[in-house]
Amino acid sequence: MMQFYKKREFGNFISDSFNFFKLYGKNYFKNYLLINGLLLILTVAIVIFGFREIFGQLLGSNLSGENYYFERYFSENSGMLIVTGILVFVLFIILAIVNYLYPVFYMKRIAQGAEKIKTDEILGDFKRNGGRIFKMCIGMLFIVFPITMIIVGFSYVLLLIIIGFFLILLVYPTAFNVTAFLMYDYFNTERGFLESLSYSIRAQFSYPNGNEKSPYWKYWGGSLIMFIIMYMITSVFTFIPLMFFYGSLLTGTPDGNFEENPFTGAVGIIFFVFYGISMLVSLLLSNLMYINAGLMYYDSRTDLHQKVELAEIETIGINE
């Protein structure tokens, strides 16, 4: 059984994240797919069929030289596109909530001593925390998201003087860690949203007692490594459709015109099927990042480390 509330070094975050799935992976993904499977299928279907239709219309109008064809297509189907856009937005919000909070609820139960989690137990956690989930969404939408966009936007502006590249390397993993710590703290404590946000920011730079070395670099490095692992795996699935796409672009006629829209026919289907698979793989791999962030959160809770160790010692004494 894995111990969660303990100090970990940089390398331990990576190894223990994989060890978590070695110990609990079968049960974890079984529940994950039962809860999230339909949402994943709908998301992939939208990517394959919905985006293919839109991009096909957009590129088709450009290739044929009809500048206003796409505008006409949009105006003629505006009602359907708006309703579809709203449904897709809602779907992605629900998908984001489940993907972010499922690891939080699962790890919380395991950290409390459970060995096997049932799907009904996780669904019960979602239902019992419905009010807090709603408050979290409001806080994320109106507080965290705008601040993050301002910081990220400022970093992109600084790309003009190179330093922005290094800022982005710092900002992305740090922003992810702050958001993940916020989720874990908000649903593992009785703190309000702003209190958990305050803790998630402070925890990046110092432990609660303030007497130990800053954990920032090990948290930042742990998340960066996970980003790189995810990128390397998912890039395999994005590279293949790009090759099909560029290959189809090279089939133009000698006068520079294309014989057909690359997004139509077999090429278009293959292109978006692989992108749908890439999205599915990314969502599954994102669990590795969330579990890694969870281990970082439990590392930051030094106020509970000693209590857990004492409880384990008492348990050993009772068993003897």
C-alpha positions as CSV (number, residue, x, y, z in Angstrom):
1,M,0.0,0.0,0.0
2,M,1.4,3.4,-1.0
3,Q,2.0,6.1,1.6
4,F,0.7,9.5,0.5
5,Y,1.4,12.0,3.3
6,K,5.2,12.1,3.3
7,K,8.1,14.1,1.9
8,R,9.2,13.2,-1.5
9,E,12.2,14.3,-3.6
10,F,12.0,15.3,-7.3
11,G,12.7,11.7,-8.6
12,N,10.2,10.2,-6.2
13,F,7.3,12.1,-7.8
14,I,8.0,10.5,-11.2
15,S,8.6,7.0,-9.9
16,D,5.8,7.0,-7.4
17,S,3.3,8.3,-10.1
18,F,4.1,5.2,-12.2
19,N,4.1,3.1,-9.1
20,F,0.6,4.4,-8.2
21,F,-0.8,3.0,-11.5
22,K,1.1,-0.2,-11.0
23,L,-0.7,-0.7,-7.7
24,Y,-4.1,0.8,-8.5
25,G,-4.2,1.3,-12.3
26,K,-6.6,-1.5,-13.1
27,N,-9.2,-0.3,-10.6
28,Y,-8.5,3.3,-11.4
29,F,-9.1,3.1,-15.1
30,K,-12.0,0.7,-14.8
31,N,-13.9,3.4,-12.7
32,Y,-12.5,6.2,-14.9
33,L,-13.9,4.6,-18.1
34,L,-17.3,3.7,-16.5
35,I,-17.7,7.3,-15.3
36,N,-16.1,9.1,-18.2
37,G,-16.4,6.6,-21.1
38,L,-19.5,8.2,-22.8
39,L,-18.1,11.7,-22.5
40,L,-14.8,10.5,-24.2
41,I,-16.7,8.8,-27.0
42,L,-18.8,11.9,-27.7
43,T,-15.7,14.1,-27.6
44,V,-13.8,12.0,-30.1
45,A,-16.9,11.8,-32.3
46,I,-17.3,15.6,-32.4
47,V,-13.6,15.9,-33.3
48,I,-13.9,13.4,-36.1
49,F,-17.2,14.5,-37.7
50,G,-17.9,18.0,-36.5
51,F,-14.5,19.6,-37.0
52,R,-14.0,17.7,-40.2
53,E,-17.2,19.3,-41.6
54,I,-16.3,22.8,-40.5
55,F,-12.6,22.6,-41.7
56,G,-13.7,21.0,-44.9
57,Q,-16.1,23.9,-45.6
58,L,-13.5,26.5,-44.7
59,L,-10.6,25.0,-46.7
60,G,-12.9,24.0,-49.6
61,S,-14.0,27.6,-50.1
62,N,-10.4,28.8,-50.1
63,L,-9.2,26.2,-52.6
64,S,-12.0,27.0,-55.0
65,G,-11.5,30.7,-54.8
66,E,-15.0,31.5,-53.4
67,N,-14.0,34.0,-50.7
68,Y,-17.5,34.3,-49.2
69,Y,-18.5,30.6,-49.5
70,F,-17.8,29.9,-45.8
71,E,-19.6,33.0,-44.6
72,R,-22.6,31.9,-46.6
73,Y,-22.4,28.4,-45.2
74,F,-22.2,29.8,-41.7
75,S,-25.2,32.2,-42.3
76,E,-27.3,29.4,-43.8
77,N,-26.6,27.1,-40.9
78,S,-26.1,29.6,-38.1
79,G,-28.8,28.3,-35.8
80,M,-27.5,24.7,-36.0
81,L,-23.9,25.8,-35.5
82,I,-24.7,28.0,-32.5
83,V,-26.7,25.3,-30.8
84,T,-24.0,22.8,-31.6
85,G,-21.3,25.2,-30.3
86,I,-23.2,25.6,-27.0
87,L,-23.6,21.8,-26.6
88,V,-19.9,21.3,-27.4
89,F,-18.9,23.9,-24.8
90,V,-21.1,22.3,-22.1
91,L,-19.7,18.9,-23.0
92,F,-16.1,20.1,-22.7
93,I,-16.9,21.7,-19.4
94,I,-18.3,18.5,-18.0
95,L,-15.4,16.6,-19.4
96,A,-12.9,19.0,-17.8
97,I,-14.7,18.7,-14.4
98,V,-14.7,14.9,-14.4
99,N,-11.1,14.7,-15.7
100,Y,-9.8,17.1,-13.0
101,L,-11.8,15.9,-10.1
102,Y,-11.9,12.1,-10.6
103,P,-8.2,11.8,-9.6
104,V,-8.8,14.1,-6.6
105,F,-11.7,12.0,-5.2
106,Y,-9.9,8.7,-6.0
107,M,-6.7,9.6,-4.3
108,K,-8.5,11.1,-1.3
109,R,-10.2,7.7,-0.7
110,I,-6.9,5.7,-1.2
111,A,-5.1,8.1,1.1
112,Q,-7.7,7.5,3.7
113,G,-7.0,3.8,3.6
114,A,-9.3,2.3,1.0
115,E,-7.7,-0.4,-1.2
116,K,-10.4,-0.8,-3.9
117,I,-12.8,2.0,-4.9
118,K,-16.2,1.3,-6.4
119,T,-17.7,3.5,-9.1
120,D,-20.7,4.3,-7.0
121,E,-18.4,5.7,-4.3
122,I,-16.8,8.2,-6.7
123,L,-20.2,9.1,-8.2
124,G,-21.4,9.7,-4.6
125,D,-18.4,12.1,-4.1
126,F,-19.4,14.1,-7.1
127,K,-23.0,14.3,-5.9
128,R,-22.1,15.3,-2.4
129,N,-19.8,18.0,-3.5
130,G,-22.1,19.4,-6.2
131,G,-22.3,22.8,-4.5
132,R,-18.6,23.1,-4.0
133,I,-18.0,22.0,-7.6
134,F,-20.3,24.8,-8.8
135,K,-18.5,27.4,-6.7
136,M,-15.2,26.0,-8.0
137,C,-16.3,26.5,-11.6
138,I,-17.4,30.1,-10.9
139,G,-14.1,30.8,-9.2
140,M,-12.0,29.2,-12.0
141,L,-14.0,31.1,-14.6
142,F,-13.9,34.6,-13.1
143,I,-10.7,34.5,-11.0
144,V,-8.1,31.9,-12.0
145,F,-8.7,31.8,-15.7
146,P,-8.4,35.6,-16.3
147,I,-5.3,35.9,-14.2
148,T,-3.7,32.9,-15.9
149,M,-4.5,34.3,-19.4
150,I,-2.9,37.7,-18.5
151,I,0.3,36.1,-17.3
152,V,0.5,33.7,-20.2
153,G,-0.3,36.5,-22.7
154,F,2.4,38.7,-21.1
155,S,4.9,35.8,-21.5
156,Y,4.0,35.4,-25.2
157,V,4.6,39.1,-25.8
158,L,8.0,38.7,-24.3
159,L,8.8,36.0,-26.8
160,L,10.0,38.9,-29.0
161,I,12.9,39.4,-26.7
162,I,13.6,35.6,-26.1
163,I,13.1,35.9,-22.3
164,G,9.5,35.0,-23.0
165,F,10.4,31.5,-23.9
166,F,11.9,30.9,-20.5
167,L,9.0,32.6,-18.8
168,I,6.6,30.2,-20.6
169,L,8.6,27.2,-19.5
170,L,8.2,28.5,-15.9
171,V,4.6,29.7,-16.2
172,Y,2.9,26.6,-17.8
173,P,4.0,24.0,-15.2
174,T,3.5,26.5,-12.3
175,A,0.0,27.4,-13.5
176,F,-0.9,23.7,-13.8
177,N,0.5,23.0,-10.3
178,V,-1.4,25.9,-8.7
179,T,-4.7,24.8,-10.4
180,A,-4.1,21.1,-9.3
181,F,-3.2,22.1,-5.7
182,L,-6.3,24.2,-5.6
183,M,-8.5,21.2,-6.6
184,Y,-6.9,18.9,-4.2
185,D,-7.0,21.3,-1.3
186,Y,-10.5,22.5,-1.9
187,F,-11.9,19.0,-1.8
188,N,-9.6,17.6,0.9
189,T,-10.2,20.4,3.4
190,E,-13.1,22.6,4.6
191,R,-11.4,25.8,3.2
192,G,-13.3,28.1,1.0
193,F,-12.3,28.7,-2.7
194,L,-10.1,31.8,-2.0
195,E,-8.5,30.1,1.0
196,S,-7.5,27.1,-1.1
197,L,-6.3,29.3,-3.9
198,S,-4.1,31.2,-1.4
199,Y,-2.7,27.9,-0.1
200,S,-2.1,26.5,-3.6
201,I,0.0,29.6,-4.5
202,R,1.9,29.7,-1.2
203,A,2.6,25.9,-1.3
204,Q,4.5,26.3,-4.5
205,F,7.2,28.3,-2.8
206,S,7.3,27.2,0.8
207,Y,6.2,24.5,3.2
208,P,3.6,25.5,6.0
209,N,6.3,25.5,8.7
210,G,8.5,27.8,6.6
211,N,11.7,26.3,7.9
212,E,12.5,24.0,5.0
213,K,14.0,24.5,1.5
214,S,11.5,25.8,-1.1
215,P,9.8,23.0,-3.0
216,Y,9.2,25.1,-6.1
217,W,11.8,23.6,-8.3
218,K,11.0,20.0,-7.6
219,Y,7.3,20.7,-8.2
220,W,8.0,22.6,-11.4
221,G,10.5,19.9,-12.6
222,G,8.1,17.1,-11.8
223,S,5.3,18.7,-13.9
224,L,7.6,19.6,-16.7
225,I,8.8,16.0,-17.0
226,M,5.2,14.8,-17.2
227,F,4.5,17.4,-19.9
228,I,7.4,16.1,-21.9
229,I,6.3,12.5,-21.5
230,M,2.8,13.4,-22.6
231,Y,4.1,15.4,-25.6
232,M,6.4,12.7,-26.8
233,I,3.6,10.0,-26.8
234,T,0.8,12.1,-28.3
235,S,3.1,13.6,-30.9
236,V,3.3,10.2,-32.5
237,F,-0.5,10.3,-33.2
238,T,-0.4,13.9,-34.4
239,F,2.6,13.4,-36.7
240,I,0.9,10.7,-38.8
241,P,-2.2,12.7,-39.8
242,L,0.0,15.7,-40.6
243,M,1.9,13.5,-43.0
244,F,-1.3,12.5,-44.7
245,F,-2.4,16.1,-44.8
246,Y,0.8,17.5,-46.3
247,G,0.9,14.5,-48.7
248,S,-2.5,15.4,-50.0
249,L,-1.4,19.1,-50.4
250,L,1.3,17.9,-52.8
251,T,-1.2,16.4,-55.1
252,G,-2.1,19.7,-56.6
253,T,-2.2,20.2,-60.3
254,P,0.7,21.8,-62.2
255,D,-1.1,25.2,-62.3
256,G,-1.1,25.3,-58.5
257,N,-4.7,24.3,-57.9
258,F,-5.6,21.3,-55.8
259,E,-7.6,18.5,-57.3
260,E,-9.7,18.0,-54.2
261,N,-10.2,19.3,-50.6
262,P,-7.7,17.4,-48.4
263,F,-10.4,17.2,-45.6
264,T,-12.8,15.3,-47.8
265,G,-12.7,11.6,-48.7
266,A,-10.4,9.0,-47.0
267,V,-7.6,11.5,-46.3
268,G,-9.9,13.7,-44.2
269,I,-11.3,10.8,-42.3
270,I,-7.8,9.4,-41.5
271,F,-6.7,12.9,-40.5
272,F,-9.4,13.5,-37.9
273,V,-9.5,9.8,-36.7
274,F,-5.9,10.1,-35.7
275,Y,-6.5,13.5,-34.1
276,G,-9.4,12.0,-32.2
277,I,-7.2,9.2,-31.0
278,S,-4.5,11.7,-30.1
279,M,-7.1,13.6,-28.0
280,L,-8.2,10.3,-26.3
281,V,-4.6,9.4,-25.5
282,S,-4.0,12.9,-24.1
283,L,-7.0,12.7,-21.8
284,L,-5.9,9.2,-20.6
285,L,-2.3,10.3,-20.1
286,S,-3.4,13.5,-18.3
287,N,-4.3,11.2,-15.4
288,L,-0.5,10.7,-14.9
289,M,-0.1,14.4,-14.5
290,Y,-3.0,14.7,-12.1
291,I,-1.7,11.9,-9.9
292,N,1.8,13.4,-10.0
293,A,0.3,16.7,-8.9
294,G,-1.7,14.9,-6.1
295,L,1.6,13.4,-4.8
296,M,3.0,16.9,-4.7
297,Y,0.0,18.2,-2.8
298,Y,0.3,15.5,-0.2
299,D,4.1,16.3,0.0
300,S,3.1,19.9,0.7
301,R,0.8,19.0,3.6
302,T,3.6,18.6,6.2
303,D,1.1,19.5,8.9
304,L,-0.4,16.0,8.4
305,H,2.8,14.0,7.8
306,Q,3.5,13.4,11.5
307,K,-0.1,12.6,12.3
308,V,-0.2,9.9,9.6
309,E,3.1,8.4,10.8
310,L,1.9,8.3,14.4
311,A,-1.4,6.6,13.3
312,E,0.6,4.0,11.4
313,I,2.8,3.3,14.4
314,E,-0.3,2.9,16.7
315,T,-1.8,0.5,14.1
316,I,1.4,-1.6,14.1
317,G,1.2,-1.7,17.9
318,I,-2.4,-2.9,17.9
319,N,-1.7,-5.6,15.3
320,E,1.2,-6.9,17.4
